[in-house]
Amino acid sequence: MSALPAPAPLPWWAWRARLQVRLQRWWLERLPLTDNLRLAQNNVYILPTRAGWMLAVTLLTLLIGSINYQLSLGYLLTFLLAGCGAASMAAGHGILCGLELHMQTPQPVFAGRSAVLQIKLTNNRRAPRHAISMALKGTRQWSWTDVPGQSAATVKIGFRPLRRGLHCAPTLTAETRYPLGAFRVWTIWRPAAQILVYPAPETPAAPLPPSEPRANAGLASGEFDGVRAWQRGDPLKLIVWKKFAKSSEPIARATEHMQRQTLWLDYSHTGHADAEARLSRLTAWVLAADDRGLDYGLRLPGVEIAPASGAAQRLRCLEALALA
């Protein structure tokens, strides 16, 4: 048998890309996870932009020409431009230095839909801070804002999580190139906030499963025949006013469906073999049952949520589906 050929060595640019990725990962892991970040000398960085390097080349050319031809006005122009560049570097650094960033609690979203991160920027000094931009690290979709003196501003950054579950907020970057664009002043921020992503609901949604008989089909003790205790959220037309006047406790009419049937959304009865497809269908059923105001329960492997209705029940079921 002939020996397998040795793999071809990687080109130098592939090694460089690998090294950059490892260095970047190592650097990001050293940054603390926090929802409140105050920018200071130790976490604000500054480097020249392309325009800044062009300014440096222009100043060097002017300086050499002024020396060769002994031009007094050339010296004046060179040092004037150099002073403007140095002043712009200090002004740009002052835009971010001292700024306070606060990550507000992200709202849960469905997988595949846009999530919004809201960042509050607080300026404690009297002078305003101009042309501050924020974006997800590695992207160029900037959100711009100015922060007035002794005030605050809010920046919203959108991104689209593709998978359900509990995810850490992505790494963010804030930067400014104010006032001349010759220097880029930036910082890297790793928020500690987490985002809950629900499964994407099935589209189009399948019909709700049939209700199941209750284990105890009889009426609970203490209830009258055909009525039940009034619950928060019941319409006023269901209240039996005559019984309410006698007992001073609100009594509501109970239909046969309310007394003997229960809607269970069961993981094993979704009709799908794929786990994610099952969760997607259950999500659609939870939303449909909530829209109709039904009492419903949820059964997942190792988890059972008792039948109820309302916003709290919807959130409880969606959270269980996201973390299943």
N, C-alpha and C positions, 0 to 999 in steps of 0.2 A: 504494500500500500504506500502511495506517495504521501509525503508529509504535507500538512496544510500550510499554505503560504503565510508568512508572518504579516500581521496587520500593518498597514502603512502608517508611518509616524504622522502625528497631527501637525498641521502647519503652525507657524509661530503665532498667527492671529487667533487660532483656536485656544492655544495655551494662554494667551493674554486675556481672552474673554473669560476663561475659567478662573484665572487669578482674580480678575475684577469682581466676578460674582462671589468668590469666597471672601475677599476683603470686604465687600459691601455687606455680606451676611454677618461677618464678624463684627463690623462696626455697628450695625443695627441692633445686634443682640446686646451690645453694651449700653444702649440707650434705655432709660427707665420707662416703665409703663405708668402713665399718669394722665388723668383727665384735666389737670390744672397745671399749666406750664407757664413759668415766668421767664422771658427771654433775657439773657444777660451775656456777659463776656464769654462764658464757658460754653454756650450753645448757639452762638450766632457766628456765621462764617462769611467771609468776603473774598472775592476774587475778581479780577478784571474780566469784562466781557470782550467780545470781538471789537466793539467800538473802543473799549479801553485800551486794548493792545494797539489798535490803529493810532490812538491818541499818543501812546508812548513812542511809537515809531515816528510820528510827526514831530514830537518834541525833540527826539534825538536828532532828527534831520535839521530842524531849526537851530539847535544848539551847535551842531558841527558847522553849518553855514555861517552862523554868527561869529564863531571862533576864527574861521578861515578868512572872512572878509571884514572882521572887526566892526560889526554892525551893532551899534548901541541899541537901536530900536529893535533889532533882532533879539538881543538879550532880553529886552523888556517884554517883547511878545512871548518869548519862550517861558520866562519865569511867571508871567501872568497866566498863561495857559496851564502851567504846572500847578500853580496855586489854586486855580479853579478845579483841576482834577483832584487835588488833595482835599479841598473843601467838599467836593461832591462825595468823596469816599467817606468822610466823617459824617456828612449829613445823611447818607444812605444807611450807615451803621446805626445812627441815632433813631432812624425810623422804626427799626425792630427792637433795639435794645430797650428794655424796660416794659415792653408790651406784655400783657397777660392774656393767655389763651385758655378758654374753658370749653370743654366738650359737653354739650347737653345730652341727656339720655336719649339714645336713638329709639325710634318707634319700630315695632315689628313690621315686617313686610312679607309678602308672598314671594316665593322663589321665581326668578325671572323678571320681577318688577323692580322699578328703581327705588332704592333706599336713599334717604337724605340725611346727611350729617350736618348738624347745626353747631357752629363754633362761634362763641361770643368773644370778641376782642375788646379788651378794656384798656383805655388810655388814661393813666393817672396824672400825666403832666398837662400843663396848660396849652402847649403848642399842639396843633393837629398832626396827625401822621397820615401821609398821602401815599397813594398807589401801592397798597399792600395786596398781594395776590396769594391765593391758596389753592392747592390742588392735591389729588392723590399722587403719591410719589411715583415717578416714572411716567406720568401722563402730562399732557400739555393743555388740558381743559381747565383754564384758570378761572377763578371767581375773584373779582376785584372789589375793593372797598377802600374808603377813606374813614379814619376814625377821628372824630372831632376831639378837641382838647377837653380833658376831664369828663369823658363820656365813653360810650361803648357802641359797637356795631356788631352785626351778626352776619356771618358768611355761611351760605348753604352750598354743600358739595354733594353731588349725586353720584351714585354708582349702582351697579346691578349685580347683586349676588345670585349665583346660578344654582346653588345647592341649599337644601334645607338644613336646619340645625342652628346651633349657637356659634356665632362667628365673632372673632375679635375685630374691632374697627380697623380699617386699613391704615397704613402709615401715611402721614400727611407731610407736606412741605409748604412753608410760607416763605415768600421772598419779595424783594423790592429792588428796583433799579433806579429809583428816584435819587437825584433830580436829573442827571445828564444821561443816564443809561450806560455810563462807562464802567460801573462796578455792579456786580450781582451780590446782594446780601441775602442770605437765606438761612433757614433752620430746618431741622428734621424733627418730627414729633410722632411718637408712638402712643396713641390714646389707649387707656385701659378699658374703655367701654366695650360692651359686647352687644351684638345685634342678633335678635331672634328672627330666623327666617322660616316661615311656615311653608309646608308643601304647596306647590302650585295646584290650584283646584282644577279638576278635570273639566275639559271643554269639548263638546257640550256636556252638561251635567246629566248623569243617569237619573232615572226616577228614584224617589226615596223608597227604601224597602218597606214591606208591609209591617204594621205594628204587631207586637207580640202580646199574648194574654199575660196579665199580671199573675205573679205567683199566688197572691191572695186577691182574688177577684171581688171579694166582699168589701163592703164599706168599712172604713176605719171606725173604731169605737168612738162614740161621742158625736157622730155625724147623723143627720137626719136622712131619710130615704130621699134620694134624688138631689141632695144638696151637699155642700162641703164647706169647709172653712174658707173664707175669702183670702186670697193671696195677692201680694203686691203685683201690680201689672194686669190684674183682671179688669175687664171693662165694667163700667157702672151698670150696664144693662143686665148683667148677670146677678146682681145683688137682689136677694129676696127681701124686700123692704118690710113686709109684715113680720117675718121672723126677726129681722134686725131690730124692729121696734120693741119686740117682746124681750129679746135676750140682750140687747145693747151690744151685741157682737156681730160684725158683718158676716153674713152667710151668702154664699153664691150658689147658683144652680150648677149641678154637676151632670153633664151629659153621660150617656152610656159609654161613649168612647173615652171620656176622662176617667171613668170609674174602672174600666176593665181592660184597657189597652195601653201599652207602653211602646214607644218607638226606640228601638235599640239600633245603633249604628255599629255593626260588628265587623271587625277586621277579617274574620274568616268567611264572611258572607258577601264579600264585595264582587266576587266573580272574576277576579284577576289572579294570576299566578305570581306576577312580579310585585315585589314589596313596595316599590315606589309608586307603581300604578294603583295599588290598594290604598296607600296613604293619600294619593291625589283624589281618588274617588270619595274617600271618607271626608276629606276637606270640603269637597263640593257639597256633600250631604249635610255637613255641619252648617255651612252657609245657607243652604236651602231651608233647613229646618228652623234656623234662627229667623230667616226672613218671614216665615209663616207663623212665627210665634208659638211653635210646638214645644212640648216637653220631650226631651230626648236624652238618651244616655250613650256612652261611648265605651266600646270594648276593644282593647288592644292586648297583645301578648304581655301578660303580667300587670296590666293596668285596667281598671274598670272605674268609670266615672258615672255616678248615679244620675238618673234622669232629673233634669231641671230645665229652665229656660232663662233667657235674658242675656245681657252682655257679659256677665261674669261667667256663665256657662260656656258661651262661645269662646271666650279667651282661654278658659281652662282646657277645653277640648283642642283648640288650635295649638296651644303650647305642648300638650301631650303628643299631638301628631308631629310637631316639629322635632321633638326630642326622642321619638320612638326609634 
